[in-house]
Amino acid sequence: MRVAILGGGISGLTLAFYLQKAGVAYDLFEAGPAGGNIRSQQIDGYLLETGPNSLQLSDELEQLLTDLGLTDQLQDTAAVSKNRYVLRGGQYRKLPGTPPALLASPFFSLKAKFNILRELARPAAPTDPMETLAHFFRRRFGPEIVDYALNPFISGIYAGDPEKLLVHKTFPKLAALEQTYGSVLRGLAKSGTSGTRKRIVSLRRGLQTLTDTLAAQLTNYHGNQAVTALLRPAPGRYQVQTAAGIFPETYDTVVLALPTYAAAPLLQPWFAAAATALAAVYYPPMTAVFTAYNRADVEHPLDGFGALHPKAEQPYAAGSIWTSSIYPDRVPAGQVLFTTFVGGSQYEAQARQSAADQKSAVHAELSRFYGIRAVQPVWQYRYSWDHAIPQFDQHIVAAHTAVDELQDQGIYAAANWRAGVGVPDCIRQARSLAEKISGCKR
């Protein structure tokens, strides 16, 4: 057996690492530098993450860091990061962190709190695989929770629209709790997960340390070699063509560790229906604007992880991470740094504006909400993605079905559009796939 891995993001790198440990022959092809969307940049004294900003420390991530000898590089967020803020009524309000705090907090109205308590008595609805997140939460908890908790979370974390994302694809465990216990809240309490929050971490020199270290461990990593075609000399046998020509090896297993829009053209000559399904997956545009000010010019205490913006507040940006609050050593002394996200599926028009317009609009919005007295920022930097986060909406269903059916042809997927958009999800799926492939080793 020999495996071709197409794509060197976190999924492809993790898969290759564990196949190598299992003694399975592979070749990994990556069009650019290793790491995919995981990028850490040191610019003008600021350490920037132009991809994921921090990670939940799952068991699989912790094991991978241990296997790579990186546990001494772990960096926890500052203690204030437990506080999360949401814009409401034109000002930032702290979001309650636990169910008891939620009931005691003035953040939600009495009607909303009553709706939350009533969730315990609402019967489970028949399973609907196409139910959206907004419909599910509105049905279980009422409209205010959708507008001021779900909407900003989905917009800020998933660059998505809860009116379109599917609950069974985005939060399958919540949907399962309703069916198993008759109530989401009762299920959270009985499963022991209510109010728990995983440890949030980074690495001291940035998250790119993880992907750089993975790539350095691989014996058959082929960087800067874009795959231009997937050849099929016989059923169940594949070859890979790059700009340099046809790679000499033949493979009986191919793993698509690529975005759907990059994988679809490779499948088109052999599996046209699957290619069409993958090409339909939506990746909205997104921009990150990094903005620094002198601390003395910012009135807000910035005592938290950051702030999210509900669409109901009609904001410009989806929200900001308070980078200097959670990682104080990543900015020059005496300054604060905001990482502001512009775009996503609910704010596409903003994402397509010019860099100058985006920087100006972000500065204006930050000044208004944070009491910033400076006429201009000390420093600004912009990073954009034409295709940001895959949306788990109605189109993802056909894509998942199509790629699962391709397993009979020796083709698998290991990517955030199949595993889940979080890095820990990708690591979990890649390791599981490595175990499956190595178990089939012959």
C-alpha positions in Angstrom: 0.0 0.0 0.0 1.1 3.6 -0.7 -0.9 6.7 0.1 -1.0 10.0 -1.8 -1.9 12.9 0.4 -2.9 16.0 -1.5 -2.6 19.1 0.7 -0.2 20.0 3.5 -2.4 21.8 6.0 -2.9 20.6 9.5 -5.0 17.6 8.3 -2.6 16.4 5.7 0.5 16.9 7.9 -1.1 15.1 10.9 -2.2 12.2 8.7 1.2 11.8 7.2 2.9 12.0 10.6 0.8 9.1 12.0 1.0 7.0 8.8 4.8 7.4 9.0 4.7 6.3 12.7 2.7 3.2 11.6 5.1 2.4 8.8 2.7 3.1 5.9 4.3 4.4 2.7 3.0 7.8 1.6 3.8 11.0 -0.3 2.4 14.3 0.7 2.1 17.1 -1.9 1.6 20.7 -1.0 1.3 23.6 -3.4 2.9 26.2 -1.1 4.6 26.2 2.3 3.4 23.8 5.0 0.5 24.6 7.3 -2.3 25.7 5.0 -4.3 28.4 6.9 -2.1 28.2 10.0 0.2 31.2 9.7 2.2 33.1 12.4 4.0 36.3 11.4 6.4 38.5 13.3 5.9 42.0 11.9 7.2 45.3 13.4 7.3 43.9 16.9 3.9 42.2 16.8 3.3 38.5 16.7 0.3 38.0 14.5 -1.8 34.9 13.8 -3.2 35.2 10.3 -5.2 32.0 10.7 -6.5 30.4 13.9 -5.7 32.6 16.9 -5.8 30.0 19.6 -6.9 26.3 20.1 -8.9 24.3 22.5 -6.6 21.7 24.0 -8.3 18.5 23.0 -6.9 15.1 24.0 -5.8 14.5 20.4 -4.1 17.9 20.1 -2.3 17.4 23.5 -1.1 13.9 22.3 0.2 15.3 19.0 2.1 18.1 20.9 3.6 15.4 23.2 4.6 13.3 20.2 6.3 16.3 18.6 8.0 17.4 21.8 6.2 20.7 21.9 4.4 20.6 25.3 7.1 23.0 26.7 6.0 25.5 24.1 2.4 25.7 25.3 1.1 29.1 26.2 -2.1 29.6 28.0 -4.3 32.6 27.5 -4.3 35.2 30.3 -6.8 34.8 33.1 -9.0 37.6 31.8 -9.7 35.5 28.7 -12.6 33.7 30.5 -14.6 36.9 30.0 -16.4 37.2 26.7 -18.3 40.3 25.6 -21.2 40.9 23.2 -22.4 44.2 21.7 -25.9 45.1 22.9 -27.5 48.5 22.8 -24.4 50.0 21.4 -22.1 49.0 24.2 -20.2 45.8 25.3 -21.8 43.6 27.9 -20.2 40.6 29.5 -21.8 37.4 28.4 -22.7 35.1 31.3 -20.3 32.1 31.5 -22.5 29.6 33.2 -26.2 28.8 33.4 -26.6 30.2 37.0 -24.8 33.3 36.0 -27.0 33.6 32.9 -30.1 33.6 35.0 -28.7 36.2 37.4 -27.3 38.5 34.7 -29.1 41.4 33.2 -27.7 40.5 29.8 -30.9 38.7 28.7 -34.5 39.9 29.3 -36.8 38.2 31.8 -38.8 36.8 28.8 -35.6 35.3 27.4 -34.7 33.7 30.8 -38.2 32.3 31.0 -37.8 30.8 27.5 -34.5 29.2 28.6 -36.1 27.6 31.7 -39.1 26.4 29.6 -36.6 24.5 27.4 -36.6 21.8 30.0 -40.2 21.1 29.4 -40.3 21.4 25.6 -40.7 18.0 23.9 -38.1 16.9 21.4 -39.1 17.5 17.8 -38.7 14.8 15.1 -35.2 14.7 13.7 -34.8 16.9 10.6 -31.3 16.6 9.0 -31.9 20.0 7.2 -32.9 22.0 10.3 -30.8 25.2 10.6 -29.1 26.4 13.8 -31.4 29.4 14.0 -34.5 27.3 13.7 -33.2 24.8 16.3 -32.3 27.5 18.9 -35.4 29.6 18.2 -37.5 26.5 18.7 -35.7 25.4 21.9 -34.8 28.8 23.5 -36.6 31.6 21.8 -35.6 34.5 19.4 -33.5 36.6 21.8 -31.0 33.8 22.3 -30.7 33.5 18.6 -30.1 37.2 18.1 -27.7 37.9 20.9 -25.9 34.6 21.6 -26.1 32.3 18.6 -25.8 34.9 15.9 -22.6 36.7 17.1 -21.0 33.3 18.0 -21.6 31.8 14.6 -20.6 35.0 12.7 -17.5 35.5 14.7 -16.2 31.9 15.0 -17.6 30.3 11.9 -17.9 33.3 9.6 -21.4 31.9 9.1 -25.1 32.6 9.2 -27.1 30.6 11.7 -30.2 30.9 9.4 -28.3 28.7 6.9 -25.9 26.4 8.8 -27.3 23.0 9.7 -27.5 22.0 13.3 -26.8 18.3 12.5 -23.6 19.2 10.7 -22.4 22.2 12.8 -23.4 21.1 16.4 -24.4 17.4 16.0 -23.9 16.8 19.8 -26.6 19.4 20.7 -29.1 17.8 18.3 -28.3 14.4 19.8 -28.9 15.7 23.3 -32.4 16.8 22.4 -33.2 13.4 21.0 -31.6 11.4 23.9 -32.8 13.5 26.9 -35.7 15.4 25.5 -34.0 18.7 26.4 -30.7 20.2 25.5 -30.2 21.7 29.1 -31.1 18.4 30.7 -28.7 16.6 28.4 -25.9 19.0 29.2 -26.4 18.5 32.9 -26.6 14.7 32.8 -23.7 14.4 30.4 -21.5 16.5 32.7 -20.6 19.1 30.1 -22.8 22.0 31.3 -20.7 25.1 31.9 -17.4 23.4 31.2 -14.8 25.1 29.1 -11.7 23.5 27.6 -8.2 25.0 28.1 -7.4 27.6 25.4 -3.8 27.6 24.3 -1.3 28.7 21.7 2.4 28.1 21.3 5.0 30.7 22.4 6.3 31.5 18.9 2.9 31.1 17.3 0.7 28.3 16.1 2.8 27.9 12.9 5.4 26.2 15.2 3.0 23.2 15.2 2.8 22.8 11.4 6.5 23.6 10.8 7.5 21.0 13.3 5.2 18.4 11.7 6.6 19.1 8.2 10.1 18.8 9.5 9.4 15.3 10.8 8.1 14.0 7.5 10.4 12.0 5.2 8.1 12.1 2.2 6.9 15.7 2.2 7.0 17.4 -1.2 6.6 21.2 -0.7 5.9 23.8 -3.4 4.5 21.0 -5.7 1.0 21.8 -6.7 -1.0 18.8 -7.9 -2.3 19.7 -11.4 -4.1 16.4 -12.1 -5.1 13.1 -10.5 -4.5 10.2 -13.0 -6.3 6.9 -13.0 -4.3 4.3 -15.0 -6.6 1.5 -13.7 -9.6 1.2 -11.4 -8.4 1.7 -7.9 -4.9 2.8 -9.0 -3.8 6.5 -9.1 -0.9 8.7 -10.1 -0.2 12.3 -9.3 0.8 14.9 -11.8 2.5 18.2 -10.8 4.0 21.0 -12.8 7.2 19.0 -12.8 5.5 16.0 -14.5 4.0 12.7 -13.4 5.3 11.5 -10.1 6.8 8.1 -10.5 4.8 6.3 -7.7 1.4 4.6 -8.1 -1.1 4.7 -5.3 -4.1 2.7 -4.2 -5.2 5.3 -1.7 -5.6 9.0 -2.2 -6.5 11.4 0.6 -7.9 14.8 -0.3 -6.5 17.2 2.3 -7.6 20.1 0.2 -10.4 22.7 0.2 -13.3 21.5 -1.8 -12.7 24.1 -4.5 -9.2 22.7 -5.0 -10.2 19.0 -4.8 -13.2 19.3 -7.2 -11.1 19.8 -10.5 -8.9 16.8 -9.6 -12.0 14.6 -9.3 -13.8 15.9 -12.3 -12.3 13.6 -15.0 -13.2 10.5 -13.1 -15.9 11.3 -10.6 -17.9 14.2 -12.1 -20.9 14.0 -9.7 -18.6 14.1 -6.7 -16.7 17.0 -8.2 -19.9 19.0 -8.7 -21.0 18.4 -5.1 -17.6 19.5 -3.7 -17.5 22.6 -6.0 -20.8 23.8 -4.5 -19.5 24.1 -1.0 -19.4 27.8 0.0 -16.4 29.6 1.5 -17.2 33.3 2.2 -14.5 35.9 2.0 -13.0 37.3 5.3 -10.4 39.8 6.3 -8.5 40.3 9.5 -7.5 43.8 10.4 -4.9 44.2 13.1 -5.0 47.6 14.8 -2.7 48.9 17.6 -3.1 51.9 19.9 -1.3 53.3 22.8 -2.9 51.9 25.9 -3.5 55.4 27.3 -5.7 56.2 24.4 -8.2 53.4 25.0 -10.8 53.9 27.6 -12.2 50.3 27.7 -10.5 48.0 30.2 -10.2 45.2 27.7 -10.6 42.7 30.4 -11.6 39.7 28.3 -10.9 37.5 25.3 -12.7 39.9 23.0 -16.2 41.0 21.8 -18.6 39.7 19.2 -21.2 41.7 17.2 -24.8 40.5 16.7 -26.2 41.3 13.3 -29.1 43.0 15.0 -26.7 45.8 16.1 -25.9 46.5 12.5 -22.1 46.6 13.0 -19.4 46.9 10.4 -17.2 44.0 11.7 -18.1 40.6 13.1 -16.1 41.4 16.2 -12.6 41.6 17.6 -10.2 39.5 19.6 -8.3 41.5 22.3 -4.9 40.0 21.4 -2.9 42.1 23.8 -5.2 41.1 26.7 -4.9 37.3 26.1 -1.2 37.3 25.0 0.4 40.5 26.4 3.9 39.5 25.2 2.9 39.7 21.6 2.8 43.5 21.3 5.2 46.3 22.1 5.0 47.6 25.7 2.4 50.2 26.4 0.2 49.2 23.4 -3.0 47.3 22.9 -3.8 45.2 19.8 -7.2 44.3 18.3 -7.6 41.5 15.8 -10.9 42.5 14.0 -12.7 40.3 11.6 -14.5 41.8 8.6 -16.7 39.7 6.3 -18.1 36.2 6.4 -21.4 35.1 4.9 -23.4 37.8 6.7 -21.0 40.7 5.8 -19.7 39.9 2.3 -19.9 43.5 1.1 -17.5 44.7 3.8 -15.1 41.8 3.0 -14.8 42.9 -0.6 -14.0 46.6 0.1 -10.5 48.0 -0.5 -7.8 47.6 2.2 -7.9 51.4 2.9 -11.6 51.4 3.3 -11.5 48.4 5.6 -8.8 49.9 7.8 -10.6 53.2 8.1 -13.9 51.6 8.9 -12.4 49.4 11.5 -10.6 52.3 13.2 -13.9 54.3 13.2 -15.8 51.4 14.8 -13.2 50.6 17.4 -13.0 54.3 18.3 -16.8 54.4 18.8 -17.2 51.3 20.9 -13.9 51.4 22.9 -13.6 55.1 23.7 -10.4 55.5 21.7 -9.1 59.0 21.7 -6.4 58.6 19.1 -7.0 60.2 15.7 -5.2 57.3 14.0 -3.9 53.9 15.1 -0.3 53.5 16.0 -0.1 50.6 13.5 -2.4 48.6 11.2 -2.1 45.5 9.1 -4.6 43.7 6.9 -4.7 40.0 5.9 -7.5 38.6 3.7 -8.9 35.2 2.6 -10.9 35.0 -0.6 -12.2 31.7 0.7 -12.3 31.5 4.5 -14.2 28.9 6.4 -16.3 26.2 4.7 -20.0 26.6 5.5 -21.9 23.6 6.9 -25.1 24.5 5.1 -27.3 22.5 2.7 -24.4 22.1 0.2 -22.2 20.3 2.6 -24.6 17.4 2.9 -24.0 16.4 -0.7 -20.3 16.9 -0.4 -20.0 14.6 2.6 -22.1 12.0 0.9 -20.1 12.1 -2.3 -16.7 11.8 -0.6 -17.9 9.0 1.7 -19.0 7.0 -1.3 -15.6 7.5 -2.9 -14.0 5.4 -0.2 -14.9 2.3 -2.2 -12.6 3.8 -4.9 -9.7 4.3 -2.5 -10.3 8.1 -2.1 -10.8 9.7 1.3 -11.1 13.2 2.7 -9.1 14.7 5.6 -9.9 18.4 5.8 -11.9 20.9 7.8 -14.9 20.7 5.4 -15.2 17.0 6.4 -13.9 16.9 10.0 -15.2 20.2 11.4 -13.7 23.6 11.0 -11.6 23.6 14.2 -8.0 22.5 14.2 -8.6 20.0 17.0 -11.4 18.5 14.8 -9.0 18.2 11.9 -6.3 16.5 14.1 -8.9 14.1 15.5 -10.2 13.1 12.1 -6.7 12.8 10.5 -5.5 10.5 13.3 -8.6 8.4 13.0 -8.1 8.1 9.3 -4.4 7.1 9.8 -5.5 4.3 12.1 -8.1 3.2 9.6 -5.6 3.2 6.7 -2.8 1.5 8.7 -5.3 -1.1 9.9 -5.9 -1.9 6.2 -2.2 -2.1 5.5 -1.2 -5.1 3.4 
